[in-house]
């Protein structure tokens, strides 16, 4: 007999028959009723034990967290809350089970406690739902690009360039930390390092993706990136995942079209395929909202926020127009914003972005044509000489979700921008080559995957949407 998943057993198409199932005990009450879960669904299945014909030693080992192999009959449930249950014929305890020391007991645990037990936290409903949604979003991303003619490329994790110009990178070296070789200036001699030069963990795969877009046409990367930013906020990780498509012969307008269609597609996928997990997380959020002051409560439920993105056209607004709107709005005039907008050139904060989305336009917003001095060197300079063809997509509840641009394809302009920012041409000689040989208009965007998962699950801390978070002073597991 083939072992069934609980998701399959609870499906409407399943037949009442003899079955076997394996999973972990969530609860065991009255020496009779096991709530069993195997990770395939948010729902448990009830297994009814014939305790009169089960030896006492086995009954004692059926504890929360124990792994079990059950054989029995799937029957119509006699109780409320489920349509079917399993009448247990035999039960085998797999491995050891220690009820007293198992940390994830059937009670409410704080997220901080669960982070300390990240290897076990997916045994809870909240984290199993989050990780199933993370998996579905990953699949939907690959599905979208595959169906739209993109090629998936693996960009380097170890790099000699800093794509963002932030300088907050993790160094990769095999030199002796206590006694590194020095050059004639008394500085570390990286020529003797493994790669013969100073290298770091990547902050972005964009530059390498541009190279492949200029030969394959449409490519995307989806991989780990790293930022050595000493920040312990709920929005920062030292290791995170990025989705970065790059497309040749596509301008900024096409980039905005692509990003909007992409976001709607992946979020539509989870609405269709992860409804039970979304409904559970929405219920959790509604309970959480009740404890907040009225002014801090969200106007939309979790599923409403997702539908808000899927069902609305994204409003396209220039940065200049957005600044005028924000400068003249009531929260700004009454100094309710933490960061007051008083002049063109300000770098917008989450409170400004959410105001535009949730209050002024009441739909997702794409801002474009940002001031050049607050954006990266590779973004195409506009004819006005002060703005670049950049775009950010703003979502309710979270602010910026996607950042992208039309890339600077003109060699002379790119060189001037690099010189102004003191970026060494020799380090990016190959990137400049792309502007020498067959240069063309091209564009792309970046999406922090964990930020998308936060939006789709309603989780408030980025540490809770990645299996094993890496943050300052924390590399456990």
C-alpha positions as CSV (number, residue, x, y, z in Angstrom):
1,X,0.0,0.0,0.0
2,X,1.4,3.4,-1.0
3,X,1.5,6.1,1.7
4,X,-0.9,9.0,1.1
5,X,-0.4,12.7,1.9
6,X,-2.9,14.3,4.3
7,X,-3.7,16.9,1.6
8,X,-4.8,14.0,-0.7
9,X,-6.8,12.3,2.1
10,X,-8.7,15.5,2.9
11,X,-9.5,16.2,-0.8
12,X,-13.1,15.8,-2.0
13,X,-12.0,13.3,-4.6
14,X,-10.6,10.9,-2.2
15,X,-12.3,7.5,-1.6
16,X,-13.1,6.0,1.7
17,X,-10.7,3.1,1.9
18,X,-7.8,1.4,3.7
19,X,-4.9,3.8,3.8
20,X,-1.6,4.4,5.4
21,X,-0.1,7.8,6.3
22,X,3.1,9.2,7.9
23,X,3.4,12.5,9.7
24,X,4.0,14.3,13.0
25,X,1.7,14.4,16.0
26,X,0.4,17.9,16.7
27,X,-1.7,16.9,19.7
28,X,-2.8,13.6,21.3
29,X,-5.8,13.8,23.7
30,X,-7.7,11.4,25.8
31,X,-5.3,8.6,24.7
32,X,-7.5,8.4,21.7
33,X,-7.4,11.3,19.2
34,X,-4.3,12.2,17.3
35,X,-4.1,15.4,15.3
36,X,-1.6,14.5,12.5
37,X,0.1,16.8,10.0
38,X,2.6,15.9,7.3
39,X,3.3,19.4,5.9
40,X,1.3,18.9,2.7
41,X,-1.5,21.1,4.0
42,X,-2.4,23.6,6.8
43,X,-5.0,21.1,8.0
44,X,-4.5,18.2,10.3
45,X,-6.3,14.9,10.0
46,X,-7.8,13.2,13.0
47,X,-6.7,9.7,13.7
48,X,-8.8,7.7,16.2
49,X,-6.7,5.2,18.2
50,X,-8.3,2.0,19.6
51,X,-6.5,2.4,22.9
52,X,-8.0,-0.8,24.3
53,X,-6.1,-2.7,21.7
54,X,-2.9,-0.6,21.8
55,X,-0.2,-1.4,24.3
56,X,0.5,1.2,27.0
57,X,4.2,1.6,26.0
58,X,3.1,2.8,22.5
59,X,0.5,5.1,23.9
60,X,3.1,6.8,26.1
61,X,5.3,7.5,23.1
62,X,2.5,9.2,21.1
63,X,3.5,12.7,22.1
64,X,3.6,16.1,20.4
65,X,6.3,16.2,17.8
66,X,6.6,12.4,17.4
67,X,6.8,11.0,13.9
68,X,4.4,8.1,13.3
69,X,3.4,5.6,10.6
70,X,-0.3,4.8,10.7
71,X,-2.3,2.2,8.9
72,X,-6.1,2.3,9.1
73,X,-9.4,3.0,7.4
74,X,-10.4,6.4,6.0
75,X,-14.0,6.9,7.2
76,X,-16.6,9.6,7.5
77,X,-16.0,11.6,10.6
78,X,-18.2,11.2,13.6
79,X,-17.2,14.6,15.0
80,X,-17.4,18.2,13.9
81,X,-14.8,20.2,12.0
82,X,-13.7,17.5,9.5
83,X,-15.4,15.4,6.9
84,X,-13.2,12.3,7.2
85,X,-11.0,10.7,9.9
86,X,-8.7,7.7,10.2
87,X,-9.7,4.7,12.3
88,X,-6.3,3.4,13.3
89,X,-5.6,-0.3,12.9
90,X,-1.8,-0.1,13.6
91,X,0.6,2.7,14.7
92,X,4.4,2.7,14.6
93,X,6.4,5.3,16.3
94,X,9.3,6.3,14.0
95,X,12.6,7.2,15.8
96,X,12.8,8.8,19.2
97,X,10.3,11.1,20.8
98,X,10.9,13.2,23.9
99,X,7.8,15.0,24.9
100,X,9.3,16.9,27.8
101,X,12.1,18.6,25.8
102,X,10.3,19.2,22.5
103,X,10.2,23.0,22.2
104,X,7.1,23.5,20.0
105,X,4.3,22.6,22.3
106,X,0.6,23.1,21.3
107,X,0.4,26.6,22.7
108,X,1.1,30.1,21.5
109,X,4.8,30.9,21.0
110,X,6.4,34.3,20.3
111,X,8.1,34.7,16.9
112,X,11.3,35.5,18.8
113,X,11.2,32.1,20.5
114,X,10.4,30.4,17.2
115,X,13.4,32.1,15.5
116,X,15.6,30.6,18.1
117,X,14.2,27.2,17.1
118,X,14.1,27.9,13.3
119,X,14.8,24.2,12.6
120,X,11.5,23.3,14.2
121,X,9.3,26.3,13.6
122,X,7.7,24.9,10.4
123,X,6.0,22.4,12.7
124,X,3.6,25.3,13.5
125,X,0.7,26.3,11.3
126,X,2.0,29.9,10.7
127,X,5.4,28.9,9.5
128,X,4.3,25.9,7.5
129,X,1.9,28.2,5.7
130,X,4.5,30.9,5.1
131,X,7.0,28.3,3.6
132,X,4.4,26.7,1.4
133,X,3.6,30.1,0.0
134,X,7.3,30.9,-0.4
135,X,7.6,27.7,-2.4
136,X,4.6,28.5,-4.6
137,X,5.8,32.0,-5.3
138,X,9.2,30.6,-6.4
139,X,7.5,28.2,-8.8
140,X,5.2,30.9,-10.1
141,X,8.2,33.1,-10.8
142,X,10.0,30.4,-12.8
143,X,6.8,29.5,-14.6
144,X,6.1,33.1,-15.7
145,X,9.6,33.6,-17.1
146,X,9.6,30.2,-18.8
147,X,6.3,30.9,-20.5
148,X,7.4,34.3,-21.6
149,X,10.6,33.3,-23.4
150,X,13.2,34.1,-20.8
151,X,16.3,32.1,-20.2
152,X,17.3,31.4,-16.6
153,X,21.0,32.1,-15.8
154,X,23.1,31.6,-12.7
155,X,25.1,34.7,-12.0
156,X,28.2,34.6,-9.9
157,X,28.0,34.6,-6.1
158,X,31.7,35.6,-5.9
159,X,32.4,38.9,-7.7
160,X,35.1,41.5,-8.1
161,X,32.6,44.3,-8.7
162,X,30.1,46.2,-6.6
163,X,26.9,46.5,-8.7
164,X,25.2,48.9,-6.3
165,X,28.2,51.1,-5.4
166,X,27.2,50.7,-1.8
167,X,30.5,49.3,-0.6
168,X,28.8,47.1,2.0
169,X,30.0,43.7,0.9
170,X,31.3,40.5,2.5
171,X,34.9,39.9,1.5
172,X,35.9,36.4,0.1
173,X,39.4,35.4,0.9
174,X,41.6,32.4,1.8
175,X,44.5,34.6,3.1
176,X,45.8,34.0,6.6
177,X,43.6,36.4,8.7
178,X,46.4,36.8,11.4
179,X,49.3,37.2,9.0
180,X,48.2,38.2,5.5
181,X,50.8,39.0,2.8
182,X,51.6,42.7,2.4
183,X,52.6,44.7,-0.6
184,X,55.3,47.4,-0.7
185,X,52.9,49.9,0.6
186,X,52.1,47.8,3.7
187,X,48.6,46.9,2.4
188,X,47.1,43.5,2.1
189,X,48.4,42.0,-1.2
190,X,45.4,40.5,-2.8
191,X,47.4,39.3,-5.8
192,X,48.4,36.4,-3.6
193,X,44.8,35.7,-2.7
194,X,42.9,32.7,-4.2
195,X,41.4,34.7,-7.1
196,X,44.4,37.0,-7.5
197,X,42.4,40.1,-6.6
198,X,40.0,41.4,-4.0
199,X,36.6,39.6,-4.2
200,X,33.3,39.7,-2.4
201,X,29.9,38.1,-2.2
202,X,27.6,39.6,-4.7
203,X,24.9,42.2,-3.9
204,X,23.3,41.8,-7.3
205,X,23.4,39.6,-10.5
206,X,22.3,42.5,-12.7
207,X,25.5,43.5,-14.4
208,X,26.2,39.9,-15.4
209,X,22.6,39.4,-16.5
210,X,23.0,42.5,-18.8
211,X,25.8,40.7,-20.5
212,X,23.7,37.7,-21.3
213,X,20.6,39.8,-22.3
214,X,22.8,41.3,-24.9
215,X,23.2,37.9,-26.6
216,X,20.2,35.9,-25.5
217,X,17.6,38.7,-25.6
218,X,15.6,37.9,-22.4
219,X,17.2,36.5,-19.3
220,X,16.5,36.4,-15.6
221,X,18.4,35.5,-12.4
222,X,16.9,34.2,-9.2
223,X,19.5,33.6,-6.6
224,X,21.1,34.6,-3.3
225,X,22.7,38.0,-2.7
226,X,24.5,39.5,0.3
227,X,24.7,42.8,2.0
228,X,27.1,43.5,4.9
229,X,24.8,46.2,6.3
230,X,25.0,46.3,10.1
231,X,21.2,46.7,10.5
232,X,18.9,44.8,12.8
233,X,15.6,46.2,11.5
234,X,12.6,44.1,10.6
235,X,13.3,44.8,6.9
236,X,17.0,43.8,6.6
237,X,18.8,40.5,6.0
238,X,22.5,39.9,5.3
239,X,21.6,37.1,2.9
240,X,18.5,37.3,0.8
241,X,17.2,36.3,-2.7
242,X,16.8,38.5,-5.7
243,X,14.8,38.1,-8.9
244,X,16.4,40.2,-11.7
245,X,15.2,40.0,-15.3
246,X,17.1,41.9,-18.1
247,X,15.7,42.4,-21.6
248,X,17.5,43.7,-24.7
249,X,15.7,46.2,-27.0
250,X,13.2,47.1,-24.2
251,X,12.8,50.7,-23.0
252,X,11.4,52.0,-19.7
253,X,7.8,51.8,-20.8
254,X,8.3,48.1,-21.7
255,X,10.0,47.5,-18.4
256,X,7.0,48.9,-16.5
257,X,4.7,46.7,-18.6
258,X,6.8,43.6,-17.9
259,X,7.0,44.3,-14.1
260,X,3.3,44.9,-13.8
261,X,2.3,41.8,-15.7
262,X,4.9,39.8,-13.8
263,X,3.6,40.9,-10.3
264,X,0.0,40.3,-11.2
265,X,0.8,36.8,-12.6
266,X,2.7,35.5,-9.6
267,X,0.2,36.8,-7.0
268,X,-2.7,35.4,-9.1
269,X,-1.0,32.0,-8.9
270,X,-1.0,31.9,-5.1
271,X,-4.6,33.2,-4.9
272,X,-5.6,30.1,-7.0
273,X,-3.3,27.5,-5.5
274,X,-2.7,28.5,-1.8
275,X,-6.1,29.6,-0.7
276,X,-6.2,27.7,2.6
277,X,-2.8,29.0,3.7
278,X,-3.8,32.6,2.7
279,X,-7.0,32.3,4.7
280,X,-5.2,31.0,7.7
281,X,-2.7,33.8,7.6
282,X,-5.4,36.3,7.0
283,X,-7.2,35.1,10.1
284,X,-4.0,35.3,12.1
285,X,-3.5,38.9,11.0
286,X,-7.1,39.9,11.8
287,X,-6.6,38.6,15.4
288,X,-3.3,40.5,15.6
289,X,-5.0,43.7,14.3
290,X,-7.6,43.6,17.2
291,X,-4.8,44.4,19.7
292,X,-3.7,47.5,17.8
293,X,-5.0,51.0,18.2
294,X,-7.7,51.9,15.6
295,X,-5.4,54.3,13.9
296,X,-2.8,51.6,13.3
297,X,-5.1,49.0,11.9
298,X,-4.9,48.1,8.2
299,X,-7.8,49.1,5.9
300,X,-7.5,45.9,3.9
301,X,-7.2,42.2,4.9
302,X,-4.4,40.1,3.5
303,X,-6.3,38.7,0.6
304,X,-7.8,42.1,-0.2
305,X,-4.3,43.5,-0.5
306,X,-3.2,40.8,-2.9
307,X,-6.4,41.3,-5.0
308,X,-5.8,45.1,-4.8
309,X,-2.6,44.5,-6.8
310,X,-4.0,41.8,-9.1
311,X,-7.2,43.6,-10.0
312,X,-6.0,47.2,-10.4
313,X,-4.1,48.9,-13.2
314,X,-0.9,50.4,-11.9
315,X,-0.9,54.2,-12.0
316,X,2.3,55.6,-13.7
317,X,3.4,58.9,-12.1
318,X,6.6,60.8,-12.6
319,X,8.8,61.5,-9.5
320,X,8.3,65.2,-10.1
321,X,4.5,64.9,-10.0
322,X,4.7,62.7,-6.9
323,X,6.8,65.3,-5.1
324,X,4.2,68.0,-5.9
325,X,1.4,65.7,-4.6
326,X,3.3,64.9,-1.4
327,X,4.4,68.5,-0.8
328,X,0.8,69.7,-1.0
329,X,-0.9,66.9,0.9
330,X,-2.4,67.3,4.4
331,X,0.0,64.9,6.3
332,X,2.9,66.8,4.9
333,X,1.5,70.3,5.6
334,X,0.4,69.3,9.1
335,X,3.8,67.7,9.7
336,X,2.3,64.2,10.3
337,X,5.0,62.6,8.1
338,X,8.2,61.7,9.9
339,X,10.1,62.9,6.9
340,X,8.7,66.2,5.6
341,X,8.8,66.7,1.9
342,X,9.9,70.3,1.1
343,X,11.9,70.2,-2.1
344,X,12.5,68.2,-5.3
345,X,15.3,65.7,-4.9
346,X,14.2,64.1,-1.7
347,X,14.5,60.4,-1.4
348,X,11.0,59.0,-0.7
349,X,10.4,57.0,2.4
350,X,7.9,54.2,3.0
351,X,5.3,56.6,4.5
352,X,5.3,58.7,1.3
353,X,5.1,55.7,-0.9
354,X,2.2,54.2,1.0
355,X,0.3,57.6,1.0
356,X,0.5,57.7,-2.8
357,X,-0.8,54.1,-3.1
358,X,-3.3,53.9,-0.2
359,X,-4.7,57.4,0.0
360,X,-4.1,59.5,-3.1
361,X,-4.4,57.1,-6.0
362,X,-5.9,54.0,-4.3
363,X,-4.1,51.6,-6.6
364,X,-0.5,50.3,-7.1
365,X,1.8,53.1,-8.4
366,X,4.8,53.1,-10.6
367,X,7.0,56.1,-10.1
368,X,9.5,57.0,-12.8
369,X,12.2,59.5,-13.9
370,X,14.0,59.9,-10.5
371,X,16.7,62.4,-9.7
372,X,20.0,61.0,-11.0
373,X,21.9,61.7,-7.8
374,X,19.8,59.3,-5.7
375,X,20.0,56.4,-8.2
376,X,22.7,54.0,-9.4
377,X,25.3,54.8,-12.1
378,X,24.0,52.3,-14.7
379,X,20.6,54.0,-15.1
380,X,20.1,55.9,-18.4
381,X,20.4,59.7,-18.1
382,X,17.4,61.6,-19.5
383,X,17.8,64.5,-21.8
384,X,17.2,67.0,-19.0
385,X,20.5,65.9,-17.5
386,X,19.2,65.7,-14.0
387,X,16.8,62.6,-14.0
388,X,17.3,59.0,-15.0
389,X,14.9,56.5,-16.5
390,X,14.4,54.6,-13.3
391,X,11.1,53.2,-12.0
392,X,9.9,51.9,-8.6
393,X,6.7,49.9,-8.1
394,X,4.8,50.8,-4.9
395,X,2.4,48.4,-3.1
396,X,0.0,48.9,-0.2
397,X,1.3,48.2,3.3
398,X,4.9,47.9,2.3
399,X,5.9,50.7,-0.1
400,X,8.5,50.0,-2.7
401,X,8.4,46.4,-4.1
402,X,10.2,46.6,-7.4
403,X,13.1,48.8,-8.5
404,X,14.3,49.0,-12.1
405,X,15.5,51.1,-14.9
406,X,16.4,51.5,-18.6
407,X,20.1,50.9,-18.6
408,X,22.6,53.4,-19.9
409,X,23.6,52.1,-23.3
410,X,25.8,55.0,-24.4
411,X,29.5,54.4,-23.8
412,X,30.5,58.1,-23.4
413,X,27.7,58.9,-21.0
414,X,28.3,55.8,-18.9
415,X,32.0,56.6,-18.6
416,X,31.3,60.1,-17.5
417,X,28.9,58.8,-14.8
418,X,31.4,56.3,-13.6
419,X,34.1,59.0,-13.4
420,X,31.9,61.3,-11.4
421,X,31.3,58.5,-8.9
422,X,34.9,57.4,-8.8
423,X,34.1,53.9,-10.2
424,X,37.2,52.3,-11.7
425,X,36.8,51.6,-15.4
426,X,39.4,48.8,-15.2
427,X,37.2,46.9,-12.7
428,X,34.2,47.0,-15.1
429,X,36.0,46.8,-18.5
430,X,33.8,43.9,-19.6
431,X,30.7,45.9,-18.7
432,X,31.9,48.8,-20.8
433,X,32.6,46.4,-23.7
434,X,28.8,45.8,-23.9
435,X,28.5,49.5,-24.9
436,X,31.3,49.1,-27.5
437,X,30.0,46.0,-29.3
438,X,26.4,46.0,-30.5
439,X,25.1,48.3,-27.9
440,X,21.3,48.8,-27.7
441,X,18.5,50.0,-25.5
442,X,17.9,47.5,-22.7
443,X,16.1,47.4,-19.4
444,X,15.5,45.4,-16.3
445,X,14.4,45.4,-12.7
446,X,15.1,43.8,-9.3
447,X,12.7,42.3,-6.8
448,X,13.7,41.3,-3.3
449,X,12.1,37.9,-3.0
450,X,11.7,38.1,0.8
451,X,9.9,41.4,0.5
452,X,7.4,39.8,-1.9
453,X,6.9,36.9,0.5
454,X,6.3,39.4,3.3
455,X,3.6,41.1,1.2
456,X,2.0,37.8,0.3
457,X,1.9,36.4,3.8
458,X,1.4,39.5,5.9
459,X,4.4,38.7,8.1
460,X,5.9,41.8,9.7
461,X,9.5,40.7,10.0
462,X,11.7,39.6,7.2
463,X,13.4,37.1,9.4
464,X,10.1,35.1,9.4
465,X,9.8,34.6,5.6
466,X,13.2,32.9,5.0
467,X,14.0,29.5,6.4
468,X,17.2,30.4,8.3
469,X,17.8,34.1,8.5
470,X,21.3,35.7,8.5
471,X,21.5,39.0,10.4
472,X,24.2,40.8,12.3
473,X,25.5,38.6,15.1
474,X,23.3,35.7,13.9
475,X,24.4,32.8,11.7
476,X,22.8,30.0,13.6
477,X,21.7,26.7,12.0
